[in-house]
Amino acid sequence: MTPDLAGNRAVIHDLLAEYGALLDGEQYDEWLDLFAAECRYNVMPRENYDRGLPAALIFCDSRAMLEDRIRALREANKFNIHTDRHLIGLPRILGSYADGLEPGDLAIEAPFAVYQTDQEGETRLFATGLYRDRLAVGQMGLRIRDKLILLDTFAVPSLLATPL
């Protein structure tokens, strides 16, 4: 790892911790603020990704599409009341401008698990996988430019309105 990337490690940890905490706290407007003005959010089964198949479970190629998903989530949660817990593992820094990315971008990946607890107190594993993110480094700090969420399985139980 080059010295310039080493200085970003703590900032990346903070960004991922904030990402999970905001989702778990249902602070969706603040969660949206973690994304760059031009961004992409893609949820895809790993099997499709590995085979080069473009089919995604969720594909938002703009911030406006993410905002629409949050509006839909607020409506859907009236019928599927639960709490989420995002567990995000330690990230690996995969690359930077020196590796061919846009100037000021970082590529990272981090494993995750999302648990859901229903009103009866039953907790179940909702989804596991790997975040592959491209982060934009700017005056506002790190922002998510591209979030690829690789799910370990197609079999996501119930409603996938929940951001992962």
C-alpha positions as CSV (number, residue, x, y, z in Angstrom):
1,M,0.0,0.0,0.0
2,T,1.3,3.4,-0.9
3,P,1.7,6.1,1.9
4,D,-1.1,8.3,0.5
5,L,-3.6,5.4,0.8
6,A,-2.5,4.6,4.3
7,G,-3.7,8.0,5.5
8,N,-7.2,7.3,4.1
9,R,-7.7,4.1,6.0
10,A,-9.2,5.7,9.1
11,V,-11.5,7.9,7.0
12,I,-12.7,4.9,5.0
13,H,-13.4,3.0,8.3
14,D,-15.4,6.0,9.5
15,L,-17.4,6.3,6.3
16,L,-18.4,2.6,6.4
17,A,-19.3,2.8,10.1
18,E,-21.4,5.9,9.4
19,Y,-23.0,4.1,6.4
20,G,-24.2,1.2,8.6
21,A,-25.2,3.3,11.5
22,L,-27.4,5.7,9.4
23,L,-29.2,2.8,7.8
24,D,-29.7,1.0,11.1
25,G,-31.0,4.3,12.6
26,E,-33.4,4.8,9.6
27,Q,-31.7,8.1,8.9
28,Y,-32.1,7.8,5.1
29,D,-31.7,11.4,4.2
30,E,-28.3,11.5,6.0
31,W,-27.4,8.2,4.3
32,L,-28.1,9.7,0.9
33,D,-25.6,12.5,1.8
34,L,-22.8,9.9,1.9
35,F,-23.2,9.6,-1.9
36,A,-21.7,11.8,-4.5
37,A,-23.9,14.0,-6.6
38,E,-23.4,11.6,-9.5
39,C,-23.5,8.1,-8.2
40,R,-24.6,4.5,-8.8
41,Y,-26.0,1.9,-6.5
42,N,-26.2,-1.7,-7.8
43,V,-27.3,-4.9,-5.9
44,M,-26.3,-8.0,-7.8
45,P,-26.0,-11.7,-7.0
46,R,-22.4,-12.8,-7.1
47,E,-23.3,-15.5,-9.5
48,N,-24.4,-13.0,-12.1
49,Y,-21.3,-10.9,-11.5
50,D,-19.0,-13.9,-11.9
51,R,-20.7,-14.9,-15.1
52,G,-20.6,-11.4,-16.6
53,L,-24.4,-11.2,-16.6
54,P,-25.7,-7.6,-16.2
55,A,-29.0,-8.5,-14.4
56,A,-29.2,-6.8,-11.0
57,L,-31.8,-7.0,-8.3
58,I,-31.5,-3.2,-7.8
59,F,-29.9,-0.7,-10.2
60,C,-29.9,3.0,-9.5
61,D,-27.7,5.0,-11.8
62,S,-28.5,8.4,-10.3
63,R,-29.0,10.1,-7.0
64,A,-32.6,10.7,-8.0
65,M,-33.2,7.0,-8.4
66,L,-31.8,6.5,-4.9
67,E,-34.1,9.1,-3.5
68,D,-37.0,7.3,-5.2
69,R,-36.0,4.1,-3.5
70,I,-36.0,5.8,-0.1
71,R,-39.5,7.1,-0.7
72,A,-40.6,3.6,-1.6
73,L,-38.8,2.2,1.5
74,R,-40.7,4.5,3.8
75,E,-44.0,3.3,2.3
76,A,-43.0,-0.4,2.4
77,N,-41.9,-0.3,6.0
78,K,-45.4,0.5,7.0
79,F,-46.2,-3.2,6.1
80,N,-42.9,-4.8,7.0
81,I,-42.0,-3.4,10.4
82,H,-38.5,-4.5,11.5
83,T,-35.1,-3.2,12.6
84,D,-31.9,-3.8,10.7
85,R,-28.3,-4.3,11.9
86,H,-25.5,-3.9,9.3
87,L,-22.2,-5.5,10.3
88,I,-19.5,-4.3,8.0
89,G,-16.1,-6.0,8.0
90,L,-12.7,-4.3,7.6
91,P,-12.2,-2.8,4.2
92,R,-9.4,-3.5,1.8
93,I,-8.1,-0.6,-0.3
94,L,-7.9,-2.0,-3.8
95,G,-6.6,1.0,-5.8
96,S,-6.4,4.7,-6.5
97,Y,-5.5,7.1,-9.3
98,A,-2.1,5.4,-9.5
99,D,-4.0,2.2,-10.4
100,G,-6.0,3.8,-13.3
101,L,-9.0,5.3,-11.4
102,E,-10.3,8.8,-11.9
103,P,-8.1,11.4,-10.1
104,G,-9.3,11.6,-6.4
105,D,-11.0,8.2,-6.4
106,L,-10.3,5.2,-4.3
107,A,-11.5,1.6,-4.8
108,I,-12.3,-0.5,-1.8
109,E,-14.1,-3.7,-0.8
110,A,-15.6,-4.8,2.5
111,P,-17.6,-7.8,3.5
112,F,-21.0,-7.3,5.2
113,A,-23.9,-9.0,6.8
114,V,-27.4,-7.6,7.5
115,Y,-29.6,-9.0,10.2
116,Q,-33.3,-8.1,10.6
117,T,-35.4,-8.3,13.8
118,D,-39.2,-8.4,13.6
119,Q,-41.7,-7.1,16.0
120,E,-41.9,-10.5,17.7
121,G,-38.2,-10.2,18.5
122,E,-37.0,-12.9,16.0
123,T,-33.7,-12.1,14.4
124,R,-32.7,-13.6,11.1
125,L,-29.8,-13.2,8.7
126,F,-31.2,-11.1,5.8
127,A,-28.2,-10.8,3.4
128,T,-24.4,-11.3,3.2
129,G,-22.0,-10.3,0.6
130,L,-19.3,-7.9,-0.4
131,Y,-19.3,-4.1,-1.0
132,R,-17.2,-3.0,-3.9
133,D,-17.1,0.8,-3.7
134,R,-15.5,3.5,-5.7
135,L,-15.1,6.5,-3.4
136,A,-14.7,10.1,-4.5
137,V,-12.2,12.2,-2.5
138,G,-13.2,15.9,-2.5
139,Q,-13.7,19.0,-0.4
140,M,-16.7,17.4,1.4
141,G,-14.5,14.3,2.4
142,L,-15.2,10.9,1.0
143,R,-18.4,10.3,-0.9
144,I,-19.6,7.1,-2.5
145,R,-19.5,7.4,-6.3
146,D,-20.2,3.8,-7.2
147,K,-21.5,1.1,-4.8
148,L,-21.7,-2.5,-6.1
149,I,-23.2,-4.8,-3.6
150,L,-22.4,-8.4,-4.5
151,L,-24.8,-10.7,-2.7
152,D,-23.7,-14.2,-1.8
153,T,-27.0,-15.6,-3.0
154,F,-30.1,-14.8,-5.1
155,A,-32.2,-15.9,-2.1
156,V,-32.9,-12.7,-0.3
157,P,-35.8,-13.2,2.0
158,S,-38.9,-11.0,1.8
159,L,-38.7,-7.4,0.8
160,L,-35.5,-6.0,-0.7
161,A,-36.5,-2.4,-0.1
162,T,-34.0,-2.3,2.7
163,P,-30.8,-0.7,1.6
164,L,-27.8,-3.0,2.0
